[in-house]
Amino acid sequence: MARRHTLFFAFVLLGLFYANAQQIVCGPLDSLDFNKRLKKIQDFPEQKETDLMVSIGKTFLHTPYVAHTLDLGKNENLVINLKGLDCTTFIENVLAFTLMKVEQESTLAQFADQLRNIRYRDGEMDGYASRLHYFTEWISNNEKKGVLKDVTKMLGGVLVEAPRTFMSEHREAYPLLADEENFRGVVQAEAALKANPYYVIPTNRLATLESSLREGDIIAFATKIKGLDVTHTALAIEIEDRIHILHASSSGQVEISKLPLLEYIRGIKNSSGLIVARITPR
């Protein structure tokens, strides 16, 4: 009884629920949001996985954009935050809910397992460096796990062998890299990526791409910035026969772009093209 009171007091005082054995951090409002959102999603009619990604993505419309929500303290925890999203955590949460719907799962613990599998290298959470920080590795590792398929090459992508070293070369921009163990782990992960090149559909080839995209495709915006692979991620959504993007915009919230994708990308500085991944049918 005393232990129960202690846990409850910590829950109220900190506004967080810690499941230490599983290293999960979930705010009370996020737990409530999960239950409400899951009930809504369970009532969705059967549809293709790609269409389901869009339907679920729309449930996050107007959710505030919040950066760095996963970096909570020195120890790496599985953070569940549904009240504030960046472009990557938006994709991760939509994908996790989609997999839950398809696999008929219904608990917060199962959602946490889906997120862990998506967010960490080979699904194993082992410190900060085990998180899939570079989105090209996020795609390739989730393809390895059978979650999705990288269709960039099939859609006209060309091979890119540029190093991914931005994090180690800009250590000061990542507070958790002040920790030497975290820094060494990221350097090691970056070195391993040299043997894992990726494909990008160049900007000058995008004119013919739109008709090949599907609603629910995961779109990554490749960049010319030295050492970096991707600057933004989104979902493809069709509006009046044009592909737009559904995304967590740094302008403030989850929204649908006013401009179609091909016009939108023209306004992105240092853009080198697009990377496209597609959820694997179950």
N, C-alpha and C positions, 0 to 999 in steps of 0.2 A: 504493500500500500504506500509506503514512504517513497519507493522508487517511482511509482506512478505519479505522485504529487510533484516530485522533483522534475520529471519530464514535462508535466503539464505547465509548471511554472516557467521552465525554460522556453516552452512553446510560446507562451504569452509574452514573456519578456523580450525575446529576440525576434518574434514574428517569423521564426523558421522552424521547420521540422527536420531533424537530423536522424536518419536511419544509419547509424554508424557502421554497422556490419556491411552495408551495401554502399556506404559513402554517398548517400543521396541528400541533396538539399532542395527542399520544396517549401515555398512560402505558403501560408494558410490561404491567401487569396488565390494562389495558383492551384491549390488542391480543390477549392470550390469551383474554379474555372474549369479544371479538368473534368469534373463530374458533370457540369452543365453542358460542356462542349461534347463530351462523349455521348450523352443522351441524345443530343441533336444529331450527331453523326450516325448513331445507331438507327435512327429513323430514316436515313437517306435510302433511296431505292438502290437496287443493284445497278452497277455501272462499271465500265472499264476502269482499270486502275488509274490510267492517265486522267480520265474525266473526274474520278474521285479525288485526285490530287487538287484539281481546281475547285471542286465543291468544298472541300475541307479548307483550302487556302482562303476562300471567300469568308469563312467564319472568323478569320483574323482581321478582316478589313477594319481600319481605323485603330488597330492596336498600336500604341506608341512605339516609335523607333528608339531603342536604347542600346548603346554600344557596351561592350566589355562585360556583359552580364555573367559570363562564365568564370571570370577571374575573381573569385571570392576567397582571398586569403592564400597563405603559402601552400596548403595542401590541396591537391586536386580532388574535387568532389563532382558528382554527377548533378549538375544544376538543372532543375526543372523550373523554367520561368516562362509563363504564358502571358504575362501582363506587359512585358517589354521585350521586343525582339530586334535583332539585327538581321541583315540579309541572309546570313548562314543559319542562324537558329530558327528563323522562319521556315526555311526549307526543311531543316531537321525535324521540327515539330509537325509540320504537315505530313512529311514522309512517315513519321512514327505513327500518327493517327491513321493514316491510310493503311499501313500494314496491320494495325490493330483491327480495323474494320474488316479487312480481307480475311484475316486469320481468326476473326470472331473472338477477340480478346476484350476484357472489360475492366481490368483493375489498374490502379496507379502503378503497382509493382511491375505489371506487364509493360506498361508504357515506358517505365524507367529502363526496363531491359531492352526495349526497342531503341530508345535513345542511346543507350550505352553502345549497342552494337553498331549504330550508325555513326556515332561521333568519335569513336576511338579505333585506333589501328587494330585490326583483327578482332574488334569487339572487346578488347581487354583494356580496362582503365588501370594504368600503372604510372601515375604521375603526369605532370603537365606536358611532357614531351610525347606522351602516348596519344594525346588529342590530335586529330587530323587537321592541323592548322592550315596547310596549303590545300586549296580546294581541288586541285588536280589530283592530289593523293586521296582526298576525300572521295572523289569519283572512282578512281582506280581501285581503292580498297573496298568500297561498297560494291563494285562490280565483282571483285574476287569473292565477296560474301554472298553473291547472288541476289543482292537487293535491287540493283539497277544495271543498265548496260550503257556504256559510252558509245554513242552513235556518231560521234564527230567525224571519224574517218569515213564512214559510210556516206555521210552527207557532204563530202568534199574537203575534209580537213587535211592539212599538211603537217608533217612531223616537226615538232619543236624540241630541241635538245638544250634549251637555255637552262642554266642552273637556277635552283630555287634556294636563295641564300639571303633573302631580304630580312628575315627575322634576326639572324645572327649578325648581319651587317648593320642593323639598326636596333641594336640591343636596348638602347635608351628609350625606345618607343614602347617597349614591352616590360612593364614593371616586374613581372614575375621572372624575367630573365636576369634580374639582379642576383637571383639564387644560382650558384655555380652548378648545382646538379641539374637544374632545369636547362641552363644554358648548354651544358655538355650534351644533354639529351637531344636538344633541338639541333645542335651542330651535327650530331650523329644521324639524326633523321634526315637532315638536308643532304648529307653525303650519300645516303642510301638512295635518294631520289635521282641521282645522276644516272643510275641504271634503269630508270623508269621514265623515259620521255613521254610526251603527250601530243595530241593532235589539236590543231586550231583551224577553224574555217576562217581564212583571211577576209579582211574587210572588203577587198575587191571582188570576192566571190559570193557575197551575201545576197546579191540581187535575186538569185535563183533559189535561195534557201527557204523562203517563207512557205512555199507550197509543200515543203517536205516536213515541216514542223507539225507536231500534234499538241493539242491542248494538254497541259500537265507536264510537258517536257521541262526538264531542269536546264535553265540557261545560265551559263557562266560567261562573264565578260573578260576575255583575255586582255593582257596589257603589255605595253612595251617597257614598262618601268623595270629597271635593272633588278634582277633577283626575285621578282614577283611574278606570279602566274596569272592571278585573277583579282579583279578589284570589286566585283559585284556579282550577285546571284539572284535569280528570279524564276518564276514559273511562266510558261507560255500560256496565253489565254486568247481565245478568238473573239473578236468584236467586229461585227459587220464585215466578215470575210477578210479581216486583217489580223495578224498576230500582234498583240500587245503583251505587256508583261504585268504580272501580279507579283508585287515585291514589297519588302520592308525597305522603304526609301529613307535615306539619311536626311531627307527634307522634313521628316517628322513622323511618318506612320506607314502602316501597311496600306497600300493603295494599288489601283490599276493605272498604268501609265496613260496619259492623254494621247501621246504619240504612239504610232505603231512601232514595233521593235526596230525595224530597219531605219526609221527616222530617228528614233531615240538614241541609237548607238552612235549616230553622227555627232551627237553633242558630248560624247565621252572623250575627254582628253586622254591621249596615249593609248587609245584602243587599238588592239591588233586583230580583233575578230571575236568569234564566239566558240564556245565549247558546249555540246549538247549531250545530256544524259537522259535516259528514259527508264522509268520503273519497270522491273521485270514482271511480266504477267504471272500470276499465281495459278 
